[in-house]
Amino acid sequence: MSENTCGARQPGWETGPAIGRHRIPCVLDTGHTDDHANAFGDKWENDAERNEEWQDAWAEVLSELMYALAEQVRGGAVTLDTAAQIYSQTSAGAFGVDYATQYLTDIVAERMLSELGN
């Protein structure tokens, strides 16, 4: 999902079956005011308040992911290439996960410097 994509989920996606169309996020541009639509063309009501709550929750999840990823890089359990792939597949920057992203960047830089020194 890009930072220009809405990404809102259908109500109840958290409690429904683990696999299904109801889990596919909205693919419309960020800030759209009409109903949400996923890649299959399924539509649901655009609830701006719920979207804001969802984005806050997603930012928290991404933040935790970035911190955990940084610790795995620091401990040597995750390679720098893998960390870069994971980071590029998230939209952490789009959700303002600045502190966690900076932490990950610092840890990656620290690891790179230590590998260059060996």
C-alpha positions as CSV (number, residue, x, y, z in Angstrom):
1,M,0.0,0.0,0.0
2,S,1.4,3.4,-0.9
3,E,1.3,6.6,1.1
4,N,-1.2,7.9,-1.5
5,T,-3.7,5.1,-0.9
6,C,-6.5,5.4,1.6
7,G,-6.0,1.9,3.1
8,A,-9.2,1.9,5.2
9,R,-10.6,-1.5,6.0
10,Q,-14.3,-2.6,6.1
11,P,-16.0,-2.5,9.5
12,G,-15.5,-5.8,11.3
13,W,-12.4,-6.9,9.4
14,E,-10.6,-7.4,12.7
15,T,-13.1,-10.0,14.0
16,G,-14.1,-11.8,10.8
17,P,-12.4,-14.8,9.2
18,A,-8.7,-14.6,8.7
19,I,-8.9,-14.8,5.0
20,G,-11.4,-13.0,2.8
21,R,-12.3,-10.1,0.7
22,H,-13.5,-8.2,3.7
23,R,-9.8,-7.8,4.8
24,I,-8.7,-6.1,1.5
25,P,-8.1,-2.3,2.2
26,C,-9.5,0.6,0.2
27,V,-7.4,1.4,-2.9
28,L,-8.7,4.9,-3.5
29,D,-6.6,8.0,-3.1
30,T,-5.9,9.3,0.4
31,G,-8.5,11.9,1.4
32,H,-11.3,10.7,-0.9
33,T,-14.8,11.6,0.3
34,D,-16.9,9.1,-1.6
35,D,-17.4,5.5,-0.4
36,H,-14.4,3.2,0.0
37,A,-13.6,0.5,-2.6
38,N,-11.1,-2.4,-2.5
39,A,-9.3,-3.9,-5.5
40,F,-12.3,-6.2,-6.1
41,G,-14.7,-3.3,-6.4
42,D,-16.4,-4.0,-3.1
43,K,-17.7,-0.7,-1.6
44,W,-18.5,0.4,1.9
45,E,-19.4,3.6,3.7
46,N,-16.6,6.2,4.2
47,D,-16.6,6.9,7.9
48,A,-14.0,9.6,8.5
49,E,-13.9,9.2,12.3
50,R,-13.4,5.4,12.0
51,N,-10.7,6.0,9.4
52,E,-8.8,8.3,11.7
53,E,-9.0,5.7,14.5
54,W,-7.8,3.0,12.1
55,Q,-4.9,5.2,11.0
56,D,-3.8,5.8,14.6
57,A,-4.0,2.1,15.3
58,W,-2.0,1.3,12.2
59,A,0.6,3.8,13.1
60,E,1.0,2.2,16.5
61,V,1.4,-1.3,14.9
62,L,3.9,0.0,12.4
63,S,5.8,1.7,15.2
64,E,6.0,-1.5,17.1
65,L,7.1,-3.4,14.0
66,M,9.9,-0.9,13.3
67,Y,11.2,-1.1,16.9
68,A,11.1,-4.9,16.8
69,L,12.8,-5.0,13.4
70,A,15.5,-2.7,14.7
71,E,16.2,-5.0,17.7
72,Q,16.4,-8.0,15.3
73,V,18.9,-6.2,13.2
74,R,20.9,-5.2,16.2
75,G,21.0,-8.8,17.5
76,G,22.0,-10.1,14.1
77,A,18.8,-12.2,13.6
78,V,17.8,-10.1,10.5
79,T,20.0,-9.1,7.7
80,L,20.1,-5.5,6.5
81,D,18.6,-6.6,3.2
82,T,15.7,-8.3,4.9
83,A,15.1,-5.2,7.1
84,A,15.1,-3.0,4.0
85,Q,12.6,-5.2,2.3
86,I,10.3,-5.3,5.4
87,Y,10.5,-1.5,5.8
88,S,9.8,-0.8,2.1
89,Q,6.7,-3.0,2.2
90,T,5.2,-1.0,5.0
91,S,3.9,2.5,4.9
92,A,5.5,3.6,8.1
93,G,6.5,7.0,6.7
94,A,3.0,7.7,5.5
95,F,1.6,7.2,9.0
96,G,4.1,9.4,10.8
97,V,6.0,6.6,12.5
98,D,9.0,9.0,12.7
99,Y,10.6,8.0,16.0
100,A,10.4,4.2,15.2
101,T,11.7,4.8,11.7
102,Q,14.6,6.9,13.1
103,Y,15.4,4.2,15.6
104,L,15.5,1.6,12.9
105,T,17.6,3.8,10.7
106,D,20.0,4.4,13.6
107,I,20.3,0.7,14.4
108,V,20.8,-0.2,10.7
109,A,23.5,2.5,10.5
110,E,25.2,1.1,13.6
111,R,25.1,-2.4,12.2
112,M,26.5,-1.3,8.9
113,L,29.4,0.5,10.6
114,S,30.1,-2.6,12.7
115,E,30.1,-4.8,9.6
116,L,32.5,-2.4,7.8
117,G,34.8,-2.5,10.8
118,N,35.1,-6.3,10.7
